[in-house]
């Protein structure tokens, strides 16, 4: 690649950034990030980005507010340093679950964050599996909402599992479950639940056949894992065989790790949109890297070539693999 590309890593997922830089054969631009005694964030890009096409890699993962401010300051620093174009790679978009008003006098926080990123000076956003696709419309700049499902489905196909059913843990995730089921050429089931309060879910019913099937529960985020592990137990009670859980974003808050090691769960399959520390890794956890896919996406943005062709090729290969059995 030309010298006019600058790859900058924020502090929230350094390992992913290093993997991407390795695939691109482009060194990370050195940057100093630190906190003052009062908690304020300081950013200094230590190499010129004047005239560069900049790619900033920074998921806004916990602590979300700190990482968001850090991202905004890096964008502003690049803008004031006369970068030609600022592309922001946000593998996990924090605040995405606050996408609408459920009660009077609530903010639409996902929109507020979009405004901040755009106002700071970003020219494009690249992210993975937004909680709601419509968040793309919160921006007035291009947004590429990439899918991790291609990597997840490829991994599942390699297992050569039989008698599959893809399960959505709630009605809202049915579209995601149908997408995975179509790729795997199988049926779906939906868990009917209600939320009496934030972070609490009660399972009411299971719609679809799950008895004597290997179930793949798919979701976008695993936070405290209460909903998804409750779904796994409900499926077991209905006669499902092995239970696999897949999700793009592994927040793993509070008791999540303990819950996910339950005997009813065969494997938990996630991606590395969020850095997972060693103390949150466990025996039945599989982490799939998005680095190559992101590197290929960055290349296409840099070269100005269509992004859709990349995914068309990926899904053609998956289809060929599925047909071969």
C-alpha positions in Angstrom: 0.0 0.0 0.0 1.0 3.6 -0.5 2.6 5.7 2.2 -0.6 7.7 2.3 -2.4 5.3 4.5 -2.2 5.6 8.3 -3.5 2.8 10.6 -4.1 4.1 14.1 -5.1 1.9 17.1 -6.9 3.2 20.1 -6.4 1.4 23.4 -9.5 -0.8 23.5 -8.4 -3.7 21.3 -4.7 -3.5 20.5 -4.4 -7.2 19.6 -7.1 -6.9 16.8 -5.3 -3.8 15.5 -2.0 -5.6 15.4 -3.6 -8.5 13.5 -5.1 -6.1 11.0 -1.8 -4.3 10.4 -0.1 -7.7 9.9 -2.6 -8.7 7.2 -2.2 -5.3 5.5 1.6 -5.3 5.9 1.3 -1.8 7.2 2.7 -0.6 10.5 0.5 1.0 13.1 1.0 4.7 13.4 2.6 5.4 16.9 0.2 7.2 19.3 0.4 8.2 22.9 -2.7 7.8 25.0 -2.8 8.6 28.7 -5.0 9.9 31.5 -4.3 13.0 33.5 -4.7 12.9 37.3 -8.2 14.2 37.1 -9.2 11.5 34.6 -9.1 13.5 31.5 -7.8 11.7 28.4 -4.8 12.9 26.4 -4.0 11.8 22.9 -0.9 12.6 20.7 -0.4 11.1 17.3 3.4 10.8 17.1 3.8 10.7 13.3 2.4 13.0 10.6 -0.9 12.0 9.0 -1.1 15.0 6.7 -2.7 14.0 3.4 -3.2 10.4 4.7 -6.2 8.2 4.4 -6.6 7.3 8.1 -8.2 4.2 9.6 -8.8 4.4 13.4 -9.5 1.1 15.1 -11.4 1.5 18.3 -14.4 -0.5 19.6 -16.3 1.5 22.2 -16.2 -1.4 24.6 -16.2 -1.1 28.4 -15.4 1.3 30.0 -17.6 2.6 27.2 -17.4 6.3 28.0 -13.6 6.4 28.3 -13.2 4.6 25.0 -15.7 6.8 23.3 -14.0 10.0 24.4 -10.6 8.5 23.4 -12.1 7.8 19.9 -13.4 11.3 19.5 -10.1 12.8 20.5 -8.2 10.7 18.0 -10.6 11.7 15.2 -10.2 15.4 16.2 -6.4 15.0 16.3 -6.4 13.5 12.8 -8.7 16.2 11.5 -6.6 19.0 12.9 -3.4 17.3 11.5 -4.9 17.7 8.0 -5.7 14.0 7.3 -7.2 13.6 3.9 -9.9 11.1 5.0 -10.8 9.7 8.4 -12.3 6.2 8.5 -13.4 5.0 11.9 -13.4 1.2 12.5 -15.7 0.6 15.5 -16.1 -3.3 15.6 -18.4 -2.9 18.6 -20.6 0.2 18.7 -21.4 1.0 22.3 -24.8 2.5 23.2 -26.4 0.6 20.2 -29.1 -0.9 22.4 -30.4 2.5 23.3 -31.7 3.0 19.8 -35.2 4.3 20.5 -37.4 5.7 23.3 -39.2 3.1 25.4 -40.4 5.6 28.0 -41.1 9.3 28.0 -38.1 11.6 28.6 -35.5 9.0 27.6 -32.6 9.9 25.2 -31.9 8.0 22.0 -28.3 7.5 23.0 -27.2 5.6 19.8 -28.1 8.8 17.9 -26.2 11.0 20.3 -23.1 8.9 19.8 -23.5 9.0 16.0 -23.7 12.8 16.2 -20.5 13.0 18.3 -18.5 10.8 15.9 -19.7 12.7 12.9 -19.1 16.1 14.5 -15.6 15.1 15.6 -14.7 14.7 11.9 -15.2 11.1 10.8 -15.8 10.6 7.1 -16.9 6.9 7.3 -17.8 4.4 9.9 -17.2 0.6 9.7 -18.8 -1.6 12.3 -20.0 -5.1 12.9 -23.6 -6.3 13.5 -25.3 -3.2 14.9 -27.9 -4.1 17.4 -30.5 -2.6 15.0 -29.6 -2.0 11.3 -31.5 1.3 11.3 -28.7 2.9 13.4 -26.9 3.4 10.0 -29.6 6.0 9.4 -28.4 8.0 12.4 -25.4 9.1 10.4 -25.1 11.4 7.5 -21.8 9.8 6.4 -21.3 6.3 4.9 -21.7 3.4 7.3 -20.6 -0.1 6.5 -22.4 -2.5 8.9 -20.4 -5.7 8.2 -21.6 -9.2 9.1 -19.7 -11.7 11.3 -22.2 -14.4 10.3 -20.0 -15.5 7.4 -17.1 -16.5 9.7 -19.4 -18.0 12.3 -21.3 -20.1 9.7 -18.0 -21.3 8.2 -16.8 -22.5 11.6 -20.1 -24.3 12.2 -20.0 -26.0 8.8 -16.5 -27.3 9.6 -18.0 -29.2 12.6 -20.3 -31.2 10.2 -23.1 -31.2 12.8 -26.3 -33.0 11.9 -30.0 -32.3 12.9 -29.4 -28.6 13.3 -31.9 -25.9 14.4 -31.0 -22.2 14.6 -32.6 -20.5 17.6 -33.3 -16.8 18.2 -33.4 -16.0 21.9 -36.1 -13.4 21.3 -38.5 -12.3 18.6 -36.3 -9.3 17.7 -33.5 -11.6 16.7 -35.5 -13.7 14.3 -34.1 -12.0 11.2 -30.6 -12.8 12.3 -31.5 -16.4 13.0 -33.2 -16.8 9.6 -30.0 -15.5 8.0 -27.8 -18.1 9.7 -30.4 -20.9 9.1 -30.5 -20.0 5.4 -26.7 -20.3 5.1 -26.7 -23.6 7.0 -29.8 -24.8 5.2 -31.8 -25.6 8.3 -34.9 -24.5 10.2 -35.3 -21.9 13.0 -37.0 -21.7 16.4 -37.8 -18.6 18.3 -37.9 -18.1 22.1 -40.8 -16.0 23.2 -39.8 -14.0 26.3 -40.7 -10.8 28.1 -38.6 -8.3 30.0 -40.2 -7.0 33.2 -37.2 -4.7 33.7 -33.8 -3.9 32.2 -31.4 -6.9 32.2 -34.2 -9.3 33.3 -35.9 -11.8 30.9 -38.6 -14.4 31.5 -39.0 -17.2 28.9 -42.7 -17.8 28.0 -42.6 -20.3 25.1 -40.5 -21.9 22.4 -41.9 -21.6 18.9 -40.5 -24.4 16.6 -39.2 -27.9 16.8 -36.1 -28.4 18.9 -36.5 -31.9 20.3 -33.6 -34.2 19.3 -31.9 -31.4 17.5 -28.5 -29.7 17.9 -29.4 -26.1 18.7 -27.4 -23.0 17.7 -28.6 -20.0 19.7 -27.5 -16.9 17.8 -27.5 -13.3 19.1 -25.5 -10.1 18.5 -24.4 -9.4 22.1 -23.7 -11.5 25.2 -23.8 -9.1 28.1 -24.5 -10.8 31.5 -25.6 -14.0 29.6 -28.8 -14.4 31.6 -31.1 -14.4 28.6 -29.0 -16.7 26.5 -28.2 -19.2 29.2 -31.9 -19.2 30.2 -32.6 -20.1 26.6 -30.1 -22.9 26.6 -31.8 -24.4 29.7 -35.2 -24.1 28.2 -34.1 -25.9 25.0 -32.6 -28.7 27.1 -35.9 -29.1 28.9 -37.6 -29.4 25.5 -35.3 -32.2 24.5 -32.6 -30.5 22.5 -29.3 -32.3 22.2 -26.1 -30.2 22.2 -26.4 -26.5 22.6 -24.1 -24.0 20.9 -24.2 -20.3 21.5 -23.0 -17.8 18.9 -22.7 -14.0 19.3 -20.6 -11.3 17.6 -19.9 -9.1 20.7 -18.6 -10.7 23.9 -19.2 -8.1 26.6 -19.2 -10.8 29.4 -20.4 -8.6 32.2 -20.9 -9.6 35.8 -21.7 -13.4 36.1 -21.6 -14.1 32.4 -18.5 -16.3 32.4 -19.8 -18.4 35.3 -23.2 -18.8 33.5 -21.7 -19.7 30.2 -19.7 -22.6 31.7 -22.9 -24.4 32.5 -23.0 -28.1 31.5 -26.0 -27.5 29.2 -23.8 -25.5 26.8 -21.5 -27.4 24.5 -19.6 -24.4 23.1 -19.7 -20.6 23.1 -18.6 -19.0 19.7 -17.8 -15.3 19.6 -15.6 -12.9 17.7 -12.9 -10.5 18.8 -14.7 -7.2 18.2 -14.1 -6.8 21.9 -10.8 -7.7 23.6 -11.5 -10.7 25.9 -9.0 -10.8 28.8 -7.6 -14.1 30.1 -9.8 -14.0 33.2 -12.9 -14.1 31.0 -11.8 -17.0 28.8 -13.0 -20.5 29.6 -12.7 -24.1 28.3 -15.7 -24.1 26.0 -15.1 -20.6 24.5 -14.1 -20.2 20.8 -13.0 -16.8 19.6 -13.0 -16.2 15.9 -10.8 -13.4 14.6 -12.3 -10.7 12.3 -8.8 -9.3 11.4 -8.6 -10.7 7.9 -12.1 -9.6 7.0 -11.5 -6.1 8.4 -8.1 -5.9 6.5 -9.8 -6.9 3.3 -12.6 -4.3 3.9 -10.0 -1.6 4.6 -8.2 -2.4 1.4 -11.5 -2.0 -0.6 -12.2 1.3 1.1 -8.7 2.5 0.4 -8.9 1.4 -3.3 -12.4 2.6 -3.8 -13.7 -0.8 -4.8 -17.2 -2.3 -3.9 -17.5 -3.9 -0.5 -20.4 -6.2 -1.6 -18.2 -8.2 -3.9 -16.0 -9.2 -1.0 -19.0 -10.8 0.8 -20.4 -12.3 -2.4 -17.2 -14.2 -2.8 -17.2 -15.3 0.9 -20.8 -16.6 0.7 -20.2 -18.4 -2.6 -17.4 -20.3 -0.9 -19.5 -21.1 2.1 -22.3 -22.4 -0.2 -19.9 -24.6 -2.0 -18.6 -26.0 1.3 -22.2 -26.7 2.5 -23.1 -28.6 -0.7 -20.0 -30.7 -0.4 -21.2 -31.7 3.1 
